[in-house]
Amino acid sequence: MSQALPAGTSIRRRRALMGLLDAEGWGWASVKAFLWFGLIILMLGYIPDRAYYFTVNRTLDLGLLAWSPVNFCPPENKTLPCPAPVGAVIPWAPSPGGLALPGPRTGGSVAQIGTKLLYIGGSDGSAATDTTFITDVASGNYGAWATGPKLPAARSDTTTVSIGATVYLIGGNGPDGKPVKTILTLTYDQTAKAFGEWKSADTLALPEARAAASAIPVSDGLVVAGGLGPDGKPSATVWKATLDAKGALGKFGEQAKLLDPVAHATMAQVGDFAWVWGGSDANGPSGAVQRGTIGAPKTNATPAPNAAPVPLQVLQWAVSDGFNMPKARTSAAGFAANGTMYVVGGSDGKTPQRELYWAIPAGDGSIPGWKHLEQDDLPAAGLAGGSAIVTGTNVFIIGGTSSDGVLASAVRANLAPQEPFFQAGLVGVVVPALRIDGEIGQQLGYLSAAGAGTVDFVILLLVGWAYAHPSTIRGWVDRRRQRRR
């Protein structure tokens, strides 16, 4: 008679990850593979990368910082919030008295050719002048001013554009206080290391007299917009001179007109657009912002082979109440840097003001809004008619008129506030780094990255060998325990 065999001992499969997965199944194998893959990337990619930047950067990000409730900024940022808002500048500081202009000036023009900084013309408070002052700029500041070549005639309320080694002084008010249409040029001789003499570019005269116009260089020439015409009223005209194959500017041609005639405004190219902001229109100081589209005109014709490129044009202008500045300002020290538009000081039609406003246009040509920080306002009285120039990471406002009269002094601000040297967030941290500058820092950074990568690779090899020889490792551990007993 047959008899059933008794039930055998069931084999209990080992569980992993707090019992969620079968230790011998594909699920746990996939999790381990993912973890090992991440560890290999961390040790052979992320850590060497961080080792390099620890050597050459001022700070080092570890992990994903996200929002940071703990921030410590360097004292160089002065009174700025920590971290500083995008576009904010390190508060203004007066330049030493030894760097003042040889005489008070307002309504002049500034230009830079290489390391040479020029202050051209302007009014001394009673009449236009014919002076040119030159200094060397380096290491975030400039030296004492020296007298350069005189203008053929006095000029104030001009605008200046630098193309190559040549400065173009455009229009302005002459000795009689009336607008002129002449354009003067001054070229820096690289061989002689000196400037020549001012010359009148007769073939490059403006189509009509203009003072207090705005101008910018573009990739194939220069554009002049607005200004005061012969009748003393703001103009809406926009002209462009195009560079020929030899690099010489041709005659000015008309472009799309401004929607709001304006003078004493700021103009700059940011992205694919020309921007004109502030100034004075027919009603007085203006806070309007006008945006011009720069591009090649559309045509249905097929370009001929090897045809010269079609010159760029200012195709049309647009305005929007959402673009406007918080306050109307004219004769302000305006400029653009790092994709940001700034307006500093200026007049509200009554007295010089001291506020700084800035805006960062979006790629589609919209302006999310203008920003203001009290810490970024001018340090003392308001200032109008000052001339702003960006050199390196610094901006200077030279001369101008305050409530005390016409000034020879200047103020300087840094456009690059430093990031916090220590931050602690929810999933990351920023710590101070070595910041070894120059070629030495680069080479040491490469060595640091290579050293970290080599050490991590050796560690991974040892871990892999240990996993491949579990009995050997277990025996070594047992022997260590016995010795301790």
DRENDOPA-976764 format. One record per residue (C-alpha): residue in one letter; x, y, z. Coordinates in nm, 4 decimals. Each point is the difference from the previous one (the first is absolute). Example, Ala and Ser with C-alpha at 12.3 -4.5 7.8 and 13.67 -1.06 7.14 Angstrom:
REM residues 2
[timi a; [1.2300; -0.4500; 0.7800]]
[timi s; [0.1370; 0.3440; -0.0660]]
//
This chain:
REM residues 485
[timi m; [0.0000; 0.0000; 0.0000]]
[timi s; [0.1444; 0.3326; -0.1087]]
[timi q; [0.0472; 0.2819; 0.2457]]
[timi a; [0.0268; 0.3745; -0.0752]]
[timi l; [0.3322; 0.1606; 0.0708]]
[timi p; [-0.0001; 0.2600; 0.2735]]
[timi a; [0.0286; 0.3677; -0.1044]]
[timi g; [0.3559; 0.1213; -0.0362]]
[timi t; [0.1528; 0.3076; 0.1543]]
[timi s; [-0.1008; 0.3085; -0.1993]]
[timi i; [0.2828; 0.2255; -0.1134]]
[timi r; [-0.0632; 0.3560; 0.1121]]
[timi r; [0.1261; 0.2492; -0.2560]]
[timi r; [0.2022; 0.2909; 0.1359]]
[timi r; [-0.1592; 0.3435; -0.0265]]
[timi a; [0.1732; 0.3347; -0.0567]]
[timi l; [-0.0788; 0.3700; 0.0327]]
[timi m; [-0.1980; -0.0440; 0.3246]]
[timi g; [-0.1728; -0.3038; -0.1415]]
[timi l; [-0.1377; 0.1719; -0.3063]]
[timi l; [0.2022; -0.1879; -0.2610]]
[timi d; [0.1220; -0.3544; -0.0588]]
[timi a; [0.3751; 0.0007; 0.0613]]
[timi e; [0.0513; -0.2392; -0.2919]]
[timi g; [-0.2473; 0.1675; -0.2374]]
[timi w; [0.0295; 0.2496; -0.2822]]
[timi g; [-0.1494; 0.2845; 0.2015]]
[timi w; [0.2766; 0.0045; 0.2606]]
[timi a; [0.2623; -0.0583; -0.2705]]
[timi s; [-0.1279; 0.3058; -0.1891]]
[timi v; [0.0119; 0.2152; 0.3142]]
[timi k; [0.3587; -0.1059; 0.0708]]
[timi a; [0.1012; 0.0645; -0.3594]]
[timi f; [-0.1482; 0.3501; 0.0151]]
[timi l; [0.1758; 0.0767; 0.3291]]
[timi w; [0.3339; -0.1254; -0.1321]]
[timi f; [-0.0450; 0.1989; -0.3189]]
[timi g; [-0.0641; 0.3166; 0.2028]]
[timi l; [0.2977; -0.0700; 0.2264]]
[timi i; [0.2325; -0.0455; -0.2984]]
[timi i; [-0.1167; 0.3291; -0.1547]]
[timi l; [0.0447; 0.1721; 0.3356]]
[timi m; [0.3530; -0.1275; 0.0535]]
[timi l; [0.1324; 0.0206; -0.3556]]
[timi g; [-0.1925; 0.3067; -0.1203]]
[timi y; [-0.1423; 0.2238; 0.2697]]
[timi i; [0.2819; -0.0155; 0.2572]]
[timi p; [0.2815; 0.0712; -0.2517]]
[timi d; [-0.2097; 0.2827; -0.1442]]
[timi r; [-0.0459; 0.1506; 0.3477]]
[timi a; [0.3722; -0.0439; 0.0697]]
[timi y; [0.0823; 0.2119; -0.3066]]
[timi y; [-0.2411; 0.2804; 0.0877]]
[timi f; [0.1075; -0.0068; 0.3653]]
[timi t; [0.3445; 0.0997; -0.1270]]
[timi v; [-0.0956; 0.2759; -0.2461]]
[timi n; [-0.3298; 0.1395; 0.1358]]
[timi r; [-0.0700; 0.2305; 0.2915]]
[timi t; [-0.2819; -0.2252; 0.1224]]
[timi l; [-0.1055; -0.3594; -0.0537]]
[timi d; [-0.3536; -0.1363; -0.0338]]
[timi l; [-0.0581; -0.3386; 0.1590]]
[timi g; [-0.3282; -0.1646; -0.0856]]
[timi l; [-0.3207; 0.1630; -0.1218]]
[timi l; [-0.0308; 0.3176; 0.2049]]
[timi a; [-0.3547; 0.1047; -0.0982]]
[timi w; [-0.1304; 0.2586; 0.2475]]
[timi s; [0.2580; 0.1144; 0.2535]]
[timi p; [-0.1086; 0.1336; 0.3405]]
[timi v; [0.3632; 0.0553; 0.1100]]
[timi n; [0.2158; 0.2458; -0.1986]]
[timi f; [0.3283; 0.1747; 0.0765]]
[timi c; [0.1331; 0.2574; -0.2493]]
[timi p; [0.3471; 0.1575; -0.0226]]
[timi p; [0.0462; 0.3530; 0.1372]]
[timi e; [0.0822; 0.1240; -0.3529]]
[timi n; [-0.3750; -0.0011; -0.0695]]
[timi k; [-0.0374; 0.2718; 0.2625]]
[timi t; [-0.3653; 0.0565; 0.0942]]
[timi l; [-0.1610; -0.2081; -0.2760]]
[timi p; [-0.2476; -0.2720; 0.1000]]
[timi c; [0.1495; -0.3479; 0.0196]]
[timi p; [-0.0184; -0.1492; -0.2577]]
[timi a; [-0.0114; 0.3098; -0.2205]]
[timi p; [-0.2897; 0.0268; -0.2475]]
[timi v; [0.0896; -0.0638; -0.3636]]
[timi g; [0.1023; 0.3303; -0.1586]]
[timi a; [0.0786; 0.1799; 0.3255]]
[timi v; [0.3280; 0.1920; 0.0219]]
[timi i; [0.2385; 0.0357; 0.2915]]
[timi p; [-0.0839; 0.3420; 0.1504]]
[timi w; [0.1633; 0.3050; -0.1544]]
[timi a; [0.3219; 0.1455; 0.1341]]
[timi p; [0.1476; 0.3430; -0.0817]]
[timi s; [0.3287; -0.0093; -0.1896]]
[timi p; [0.2991; 0.1650; 0.1749]]
[timi g; [0.0475; 0.3717; -0.0530]]
[timi g; [0.3170; -0.0662; -0.1988]]
[timi l; [-0.2107; -0.1682; -0.2703]]
[timi a; [-0.2288; 0.2990; -0.0560]]
[timi l; [-0.0206; 0.1591; -0.3444]]
[timi p; [0.2302; 0.3008; -0.0516]]
[timi g; [-0.3151; 0.2142; -0.0060]]
[timi p; [-0.3711; -0.0438; 0.0780]]
[timi r; [-0.2018; -0.1417; -0.2874]]
[timi t; [-0.3577; -0.1019; -0.0747]]
[timi g; [-0.1608; -0.1300; -0.3167]]
[timi g; [0.3282; -0.1361; -0.1348]]
[timi s; [0.0649; -0.3378; -0.1630]]
[timi v; [0.2180; -0.2878; 0.1151]]
[timi a; [0.1656; -0.2657; -0.2152]]
[timi q; [0.2542; -0.2767; 0.0411]]
[timi i; [0.2595; -0.1229; -0.2488]]
[timi g; [0.2025; -0.2870; 0.1435]]
[timi t; [0.1251; 0.1178; 0.3369]]
[timi k; [-0.0533; 0.3683; -0.0842]]
[timi l; [-0.2990; 0.1791; 0.1495]]
[timi l; [-0.1112; 0.3310; -0.1498]]
[timi y; [-0.2292; 0.2769; 0.1236]]
[timi i; [-0.0928; 0.2220; -0.2950]]
[timi g; [-0.1426; 0.3495; -0.0069]]
[timi g; [-0.2919; 0.0806; 0.2261]]
[timi s; [-0.0979; 0.3231; 0.1693]]
[timi d; [0.1825; 0.1632; 0.2893]]
[timi g; [-0.3299; 0.1439; 0.1202]]
[timi s; [0.0054; 0.3091; -0.2174]]
[timi a; [0.0958; -0.1112; -0.3519]]
[timi a; [0.1050; -0.3008; -0.2071]]
[timi t; [0.3715; -0.0922; 0.0107]]
[timi d; [0.2469; -0.1409; -0.2529]]
[timi t; [0.2078; -0.2077; 0.2433]]
[timi t; [0.0826; -0.3688; -0.0124]]
[timi f; [0.1253; -0.1643; 0.3181]]
[timi i; [0.1754; -0.3398; -0.0170]]
[timi t; [0.0976; -0.2519; 0.2661]]
[timi d; [0.1039; -0.3641; 0.0271]]
[timi v; [-0.2428; -0.2483; 0.1478]]
[timi a; [0.1104; -0.3290; 0.1546]]
[timi s; [-0.0626; -0.2195; 0.3046]]
[timi g; [-0.3445; 0.1420; 0.0657]]
[timi n; [0.0935; 0.3691; 0.0073]]
[timi y; [0.1635; 0.2704; -0.2058]]
[timi g; [0.2875; 0.2380; 0.0564]]
[timi a; [0.0358; 0.3761; -0.0061]]
[timi w; [-0.1410; 0.1768; -0.3050]]
[timi a; [0.2249; 0.1636; -0.2584]]
[timi t; [-0.0922; 0.2497; -0.2707]]
[timi g; [-0.0435; -0.1524; -0.3453]]
[timi p; [-0.0625; 0.1400; -0.3505]]
[timi k; [-0.2424; 0.2908; -0.0077]]
[timi l; [-0.3213; -0.0123; -0.2012]]
[timi p; [-0.0126; 0.2201; -0.3110]]
[timi a; [-0.2890; 0.1823; 0.1697]]
[timi a; [-0.1726; -0.0144; 0.3358]]
[timi r; [-0.2644; -0.2714; 0.0431]]
[timi s; [-0.2483; -0.1017; 0.2695]]
[timi d; [-0.2929; -0.2432; 0.0102]]
[timi t; [0.1731; -0.2263; -0.2517]]
[timi t; [-0.0188; -0.3769; -0.0251]]
[timi t; [0.2993; -0.2260; -0.0541]]
[timi v; [0.0537; -0.3388; -0.1644]]
[timi s; [0.3282; -0.1939; -0.0184]]
[timi i; [0.0616; -0.2283; -0.2993]]
[timi g; [0.3376; -0.1688; -0.0136]]
[timi a; [0.2674; 0.2546; 0.0913]]
[timi t; [-0.2130; 0.3015; -0.0973]]
[timi v; [-0.2276; 0.2179; 0.2121]]
[timi y; [-0.2956; 0.1632; -0.1772]]
[timi l; [-0.1337; 0.3162; 0.1663]]
[timi i; [-0.3496; 0.0491; -0.1381]]
[timi g; [-0.1807; 0.3337; -0.0225]]
[timi g; [-0.0464; 0.2052; 0.3147]]
[timi n; [-0.0346; 0.3688; 0.0748]]
[timi g; [0.2649; 0.2277; -0.1453]]
[timi p; [0.1566; 0.3159; 0.1496]]
[timi d; [-0.3201; 0.1945; -0.0726]]
[timi g; [-0.2109; -0.2547; 0.1896]]
[timi k; [-0.1732; -0.1239; -0.3166]]
[timi p; [-0.0014; -0.3615; -0.1282]]
[timi v; [0.2495; -0.0986; -0.2692]]
[timi k; [0.0050; -0.2899; -0.2434]]
[timi t; [0.3747; -0.0557; -0.0149]]
[timi i; [0.1674; -0.3221; 0.1087]]
[timi l; [0.3549; 0.0205; 0.1361]]
[timi t; [0.2381; -0.2958; 0.0099]]
[timi l; [0.3063; -0.0763; 0.2111]]
[timi t; [0.2171; -0.3051; -0.0712]]
[timi y; [0.2474; -0.1740; 0.2275]]
[timi d; [0.3272; -0.0840; -0.1760]]
[timi q; [0.1033; -0.3450; 0.1229]]
[timi t; [0.3550; 0.0473; -0.1288]]
[timi a; [0.0605; 0.3383; 0.1597]]
[timi k; [-0.2091; -0.0926; 0.3055]]
[timi a; [-0.1669; 0.3392; -0.0166]]
[timi f; [-0.3081; 0.1756; -0.1334]]
[timi g; [0.0134; 0.2163; -0.3085]]
[timi e; [-0.2057; 0.3145; -0.0497]]
[timi w; [-0.3753; 0.0429; -0.0203]]
[timi k; [-0.1231; 0.0081; -0.3579]]
[timi s; [-0.3316; 0.0926; -0.1543]]
[timi a; [-0.1537; -0.2901; -0.1902]]
[timi d; [-0.1672; 0.2101; -0.2700]]
[timi t; [-0.1324; -0.3010; -0.1936]]
[timi l; [-0.1542; -0.1319; 0.3201]]
[timi a; [-0.2002; 0.3037; 0.1110]]
[timi l; [-0.3445; -0.0539; 0.1458]]
[timi p; [-0.2908; 0.0652; -0.2368]]
[timi e; [-0.1118; 0.2748; 0.2374]]
[timi a; [0.1412; 0.1763; 0.3056]]
[timi r; [-0.0487; -0.1879; 0.3274]]
[timi a; [0.0960; 0.0503; 0.3638]]
[timi a; [-0.0617; -0.2329; 0.2940]]
[timi a; [-0.0635; -0.2919; -0.2372]]
[timi s; [0.0591; -0.3650; 0.0886]]
[timi a; [0.2243; -0.2361; -0.1945]]
[timi i; [0.1186; -0.3611; 0.0090]]
[timi p; [0.2405; -0.2093; -0.2080]]
[timi v; [-0.1511; -0.3037; -0.1712]]
[timi s; [0.1740; -0.2869; -0.1723]]
[timi d; [0.0136; 0.1762; -0.3388]]
[timi g; [-0.0037; 0.3699; 0.0893]]
[timi l; [-0.1508; 0.2485; 0.2421]]
[timi v; [-0.3509; 0.1249; 0.0762]]
[timi v; [-0.0947; 0.3518; 0.1135]]
[timi a; [-0.3432; 0.0629; 0.1497]]
[timi g; [-0.1948; 0.3023; 0.1208]]
[timi g; [0.1622; 0.3164; 0.1284]]
[timi l; [-0.0810; 0.3688; -0.0213]]
[timi g; [-0.0448; 0.1337; -0.3535]]
[timi p; [0.0761; 0.3481; -0.1356]]
[timi d; [-0.3334; 0.1192; 0.1418]]
[timi g; [0.1033; -0.1128; 0.3491]]
[timi k; [-0.2752; -0.2624; 0.0161]]
[timi p; [0.0457; -0.3770; 0.0622]]
[timi s; [0.0204; -0.2012; -0.3201]]
[timi a; [-0.1200; -0.3489; -0.0931]]
[timi t; [0.2515; -0.0565; -0.2797]]
[timi v; [0.2189; -0.3102; -0.0056]]
[timi w; [0.2990; -0.0203; -0.2341]]
[timi k; [0.2479; -0.2770; -0.0749]]
[timi a; [0.3442; 0.0093; -0.1604]]
[timi t; [0.1260; -0.3349; -0.1321]]
[timi l; [0.3608; -0.1184; -0.0121]]
[timi d; [0.1313; -0.0816; -0.3471]]
[timi a; [0.2416; -0.2796; -0.0911]]
[timi k; [0.2950; 0.2181; 0.1053]]
[timi g; [-0.1489; 0.0786; 0.3414]]
[timi a; [-0.0971; 0.3582; -0.0855]]
[timi l; [-0.3400; 0.1391; 0.0919]]
[timi g; [-0.2269; 0.1018; -0.2863]]
[timi k; [-0.2624; 0.2716; -0.0064]]
[timi f; [-0.2865; -0.0082; 0.2461]]
[timi g; [-0.3309; -0.1417; -0.1140]]
[timi e; [-0.3414; 0.0293; 0.1606]]
[timi q; [-0.1362; -0.2803; 0.2148]]
[timi a; [-0.3343; -0.0598; 0.1699]]
[timi k; [-0.0811; 0.3057; 0.2123]]
[timi l; [-0.0404; 0.0051; 0.3763]]
[timi l; [-0.3596; -0.0091; 0.1167]]
[timi d; [0.0732; 0.2746; 0.2533]]
[timi p; [0.2407; 0.2810; -0.1006]]
[timi v; [0.2628; 0.0210; 0.2732]]
[timi a; [0.3352; 0.1594; 0.0903]]
[timi h; [0.2487; -0.0431; 0.2868]]
[timi a; [-0.0975; -0.3714; 0.0080]]
[timi t; [0.2088; -0.3149; 0.0469]]
[timi m; [0.0358; -0.2503; -0.2835]]
[timi a; [0.1493; -0.3488; 0.0022]]
[timi q; [-0.0262; -0.3289; -0.1826]]
[timi v; [-0.1077; -0.2906; 0.2185]]
[timi g; [-0.0579; -0.3258; -0.1851]]
[timi d; [-0.1552; 0.0538; -0.3423]]
[timi f; [-0.1568; 0.3307; 0.0981]]
[timi a; [0.1003; 0.3646; 0.0204]]
[timi w; [-0.1374; 0.1617; 0.3146]]
[timi v; [-0.0543; 0.3710; 0.0646]]
[timi w; [-0.1058; 0.1004; 0.3503]]
[timi g; [-0.0572; 0.3202; 0.1928]]
[timi g; [0.0860; 0.3438; -0.1352]]
[timi s; [-0.2258; 0.2946; -0.0822]]
[timi d; [-0.2916; 0.0017; -0.2410]]
[timi a; [-0.2360; 0.2815; -0.0960]]
[timi n; [-0.1545; -0.0069; 0.3488]]
[timi g; [0.3257; 0.0041; 0.1990]]
[timi p; [0.1852; -0.2831; 0.1791]]
[timi s; [-0.1173; -0.3420; -0.1126]]
[timi g; [-0.0014; -0.3460; 0.1533]]
[timi a; [-0.0913; -0.1728; -0.3246]]
[timi v; [0.1975; -0.2941; -0.1378]]
[timi q; [0.0063; -0.0591; -0.3761]]
[timi r; [0.1120; -0.3277; -0.1557]]
[timi g; [0.1324; -0.0195; -0.3535]]
[timi t; [0.0329; -0.3257; -0.1936]]
[timi i; [0.3354; -0.0377; -0.1758]]
[timi g; [0.0230; -0.2369; -0.2958]]
[timi a; [0.0241; -0.0432; -0.3734]]
[timi p; [-0.3102; 0.1018; -0.1945]]
[timi k; [-0.2009; -0.2921; -0.1355]]
[timi t; [-0.0055; -0.0489; -0.3749]]
[timi n; [-0.1405; -0.2641; -0.2334]]
[timi a; [0.2912; 0.0309; -0.2390]]
[timi t; [0.2610; -0.2767; -0.0034]]
[timi p; [0.3429; 0.1424; 0.0873]]
[timi a; [0.2593; -0.0298; -0.2741]]
[timi p; [0.3001; -0.2269; 0.0582]]
[timi n; [0.2812; 0.1750; 0.1907]]
[timi a; [-0.2229; 0.3028; 0.0485]]
[timi a; [0.0918; 0.2416; 0.2780]]
[timi p; [-0.2054; -0.0410; 0.3169]]
[timi v; [-0.3044; 0.2223; 0.0283]]
[timi p; [0.0708; 0.2867; 0.2442]]
[timi l; [-0.1804; -0.0123; 0.3316]]
[timi q; [-0.2793; 0.2458; 0.0593]]
[timi v; [-0.2098; 0.1265; 0.2886]]
[timi l; [-0.3259; -0.1419; -0.1305]]
[timi q; [-0.2595; 0.1225; 0.2471]]
[timi w; [-0.0505; 0.1404; 0.3497]]
[timi a; [-0.2352; -0.1109; 0.2748]]
[timi v; [-0.1100; 0.1502; 0.3309]]
[timi s; [-0.1964; -0.1372; 0.2946]]
[timi d; [-0.1139; 0.1464; 0.3291]]
[timi g; [0.1455; -0.3112; 0.1629]]
[timi f; [0.3477; 0.0959; -0.1265]]
[timi n; [0.0010; 0.3485; 0.1517]]
[timi m; [0.2414; 0.1105; 0.2702]]
[timi p; [-0.1359; 0.0628; 0.3520]]
[timi k; [0.0839; 0.3716; -0.0260]]
[timi a; [0.0568; 0.2402; -0.2889]]
[timi r; [0.3676; 0.0889; -0.0399]]
[timi t; [0.1973; 0.2091; -0.2470]]
[timi s; [0.3747; 0.0601; -0.0366]]
[timi a; [0.0590; -0.3125; 0.2100]]
[timi a; [0.3196; -0.2033; 0.0029]]
[timi g; [-0.1404; -0.3023; -0.1792]]
[timi f; [0.1844; -0.3078; -0.1212]]
[timi a; [-0.0404; -0.3719; -0.0679]]
[timi a; [0.2157; -0.2862; 0.1272]]
[timi n; [-0.0378; -0.3774; 0.0242]]
[timi g; [-0.3392; 0.0102; -0.1703]]
[timi t; [-0.1329; 0.2545; 0.2510]]
[timi m; [-0.1171; 0.3583; -0.0604]]
[timi y; [0.0828; 0.2649; 0.2612]]
[timi v; [-0.1018; 0.3592; 0.0631]]
[timi v; [0.1837; 0.1978; 0.2692]]
[timi g; [-0.0992; 0.3415; 0.1253]]
[timi g; [-0.1270; 0.2436; -0.2584]]
[timi s; [-0.2452; 0.2821; 0.0404]]
[timi d; [-0.3737; -0.0128; 0.0601]]
[timi g; [-0.0291; 0.3401; -0.1670]]
[timi k; [0.0647; 0.1905; 0.3215]]
[timi t; [0.3016; -0.1348; 0.1884]]
[timi p; [0.2678; -0.2691; -0.0463]]
[timi q; [-0.0976; -0.3390; 0.1436]]
[timi r; [0.2059; -0.2814; 0.1556]]
[timi e; [-0.1947; -0.3247; -0.0596]]
[timi l; [0.1307; -0.2939; -0.2018]]
[timi y; [-0.2525; -0.2175; -0.1840]]
[timi w; [0.0748; -0.3086; -0.2059]]
[timi a; [-0.1900; -0.2430; -0.2226]]
[timi i; [0.0923; -0.3329; -0.1601]]
[timi p; [-0.1771; -0.0458; -0.3358]]
[timi a; [-0.1177; -0.3504; -0.0836]]
[timi g; [0.1022; -0.1742; -0.3212]]
[timi d; [-0.3347; 0.0803; -0.1624]]
[timi g; [0.0537; 0.3735; 0.0484]]
[timi s; [-0.2247; 0.0458; 0.3035]]
[timi i; [0.0994; 0.1676; 0.3264]]
[timi p; [-0.1245; -0.1789; 0.3148]]
[timi g; [0.0406; 0.3236; 0.1956]]
[timi w; [0.2498; 0.2525; 0.1332]]
[timi k; [0.1769; -0.0636; 0.3300]]
[timi h; [0.1353; 0.2330; 0.2654]]
[timi l; [0.2126; -0.0357; 0.3126]]
[timi e; [0.0560; 0.2924; 0.2325]]
[timi q; [0.3582; -0.1201; 0.0535]]
[timi d; [0.0703; 0.0520; -0.3728]]
[timi d; [-0.1022; 0.3652; -0.0105]]
[timi l; [0.2711; 0.2616; -0.0461]]
[timi p; [0.1822; 0.0682; 0.3280]]
[timi a; [-0.0627; 0.3735; 0.0297]]
[timi a; [-0.2086; 0.2575; -0.1836]]
[timi g; [-0.1734; -0.0751; -0.3268]]
[timi l; [0.1889; 0.0155; -0.3288]]
[timi a; [-0.1072; 0.0928; -0.3529]]
[timi g; [0.2114; 0.0320; -0.3132]]
[timi g; [0.2601; -0.2478; 0.1250]]
[timi s; [0.1699; -0.2224; -0.2566]]
[timi a; [-0.0008; -0.3736; 0.0685]]
[timi i; [0.2431; -0.2562; -0.1388]]
[timi v; [0.0423; -0.3689; 0.0743]]
[timi t; [0.3558; -0.1311; 0.0120]]
[timi g; [0.0547; -0.3579; 0.1140]]
[timi t; [-0.2255; -0.0717; 0.2955]]
[timi n; [-0.0181; 0.3658; 0.1032]]
[timi v; [-0.2105; 0.2938; -0.1085]]
[timi f; [0.1079; 0.3617; 0.0399]]
[timi i; [-0.2184; 0.3102; -0.0067]]
[timi i; [0.2215; 0.2982; -0.0768]]
[timi g; [-0.0912; 0.3640; 0.0467]]
[timi g; [-0.3607; 0.1209; -0.0090]]
[timi t; [-0.2081; 0.2556; 0.1845]]
[timi s; [-0.1196; -0.0290; 0.3586]]
[timi s; [-0.1818; 0.2437; 0.2260]]
[timi d; [0.3457; 0.1458; 0.0752]]
[timi g; [0.0768; 0.0756; -0.3656]]
[timi v; [0.2138; -0.1582; -0.2731]]
[timi l; [0.2357; -0.2724; 0.1249]]
[timi a; [0.3471; -0.1202; -0.0934]]
[timi s; [-0.0250; -0.3087; 0.2205]]
[timi a; [-0.1063; -0.3558; -0.0786]]
[timi v; [-0.1642; -0.2952; 0.1715]]
[timi r; [0.0616; -0.3693; -0.0554]]
[timi a; [-0.2032; -0.3163; 0.0544]]
[timi n; [0.0786; -0.3657; -0.0587]]
[timi l; [-0.2443; -0.1894; -0.2206]]
[timi a; [0.0902; -0.3449; 0.1329]]
[timi p; [-0.1024; -0.0525; 0.3645]]
[timi q; [0.1553; -0.3166; 0.1337]]
[timi e; [-0.2043; -0.3062; 0.0812]]
[timi p; [-0.0265; -0.1139; 0.3646]]
[timi f; [0.3146; -0.1800; 0.1120]]
[timi f; [-0.2109; -0.2302; 0.2189]]
[timi q; [-0.3551; -0.1224; -0.0514]]
[timi a; [-0.1923; -0.2835; 0.1628]]
[timi g; [-0.3142; -0.1236; -0.1689]]
[timi l; [-0.2333; -0.2933; 0.0393]]
[timi v; [0.1984; -0.2334; -0.2259]]
[timi g; [0.3320; 0.1738; -0.0550]]
[timi v; [0.2652; 0.2356; 0.1242]]
[timi v; [0.2408; 0.2607; -0.1396]]
[timi v; [0.3417; 0.0121; 0.1663]]
[timi p; [0.3072; 0.2225; -0.0509]]
[timi a; [0.2542; -0.1244; -0.2548]]
[timi l; [0.3657; 0.0746; -0.0732]]
[timi r; [-0.0348; 0.2210; -0.3119]]
[timi i; [0.3517; -0.0281; -0.1378]]
[timi d; [0.0004; 0.2369; -0.2989]]
[timi g; [0.1776; -0.0169; -0.3313]]
[timi e; [0.1727; -0.2834; -0.1803]]
[timi i; [0.1375; -0.1372; 0.3271]]
[timi g; [-0.3518; -0.0402; 0.1350]]
[timi q; [-0.1148; -0.1734; -0.3195]]
[timi q; [0.2856; -0.2503; 0.0100]]
[timi l; [-0.0453; -0.0688; 0.3713]]
[timi g; [-0.3722; -0.0448; -0.0644]]
[timi y; [0.0711; -0.2636; -0.2644]]
[timi l; [0.2378; -0.1776; 0.2385]]
[timi s; [-0.2597; 0.0081; 0.2780]]
[timi a; [-0.2653; -0.1462; -0.2291]]
[timi a; [0.2372; -0.2692; -0.1286]]
[timi g; [0.1149; -0.0867; 0.3535]]
[timi a; [-0.3557; -0.0266; 0.1325]]
[timi g; [-0.1062; -0.2104; -0.2984]]
[timi t; [0.2984; -0.2348; 0.0416]]
[timi v; [-0.0608; -0.0521; 0.3734]]
[timi d; [-0.3701; -0.0642; -0.0587]]
[timi f; [0.0785; -0.2482; -0.2795]]
[timi v; [0.2353; -0.1939; 0.2289]]
[timi i; [-0.2700; -0.0043; 0.2715]]
[timi l; [-0.2552; -0.1379; -0.2486]]
[timi l; [0.2456; -0.2717; -0.1082]]
[timi l; [0.0538; -0.1027; 0.3630]]
[timi v; [-0.3756; -0.0079; 0.0652]]
[timi g; [-0.0553; -0.2095; -0.3136]]
[timi w; [0.2716; -0.2447; 0.1035]]
[timi a; [-0.1540; -0.0280; 0.3474]]
[timi y; [-0.3411; -0.0861; -0.1458]]
[timi a; [0.1610; -0.2615; -0.2255]]
[timi h; [0.1791; -0.1694; 0.2967]]
[timi p; [-0.2531; -0.0020; 0.2869]]
[timi s; [0.1526; -0.3053; 0.1731]]
[timi t; [0.3439; 0.1617; 0.0137]]
[timi i; [-0.1434; 0.3212; 0.1443]]
[timi r; [-0.2114; -0.1959; 0.2518]]
[timi g; [0.3038; -0.1978; 0.1147]]
[timi w; [0.2013; 0.3214; 0.0392]]
[timi v; [-0.2785; 0.1530; 0.2111]]
[timi d; [-0.0236; -0.3129; 0.2206]]
[timi r; [0.3735; 0.0014; 0.0620]]
[timi r; [-0.0127; 0.3663; 0.1008]]
[timi r; [-0.2765; -0.0757; 0.2503]]
[timi q; [0.1902; -0.2917; 0.1542]]
[timi r; [0.3095; 0.2146; 0.0515]]
[timi r; [-0.2047; 0.2606; 0.1831]]
[timi r; [-0.1277; -0.2630; 0.2398]]
//
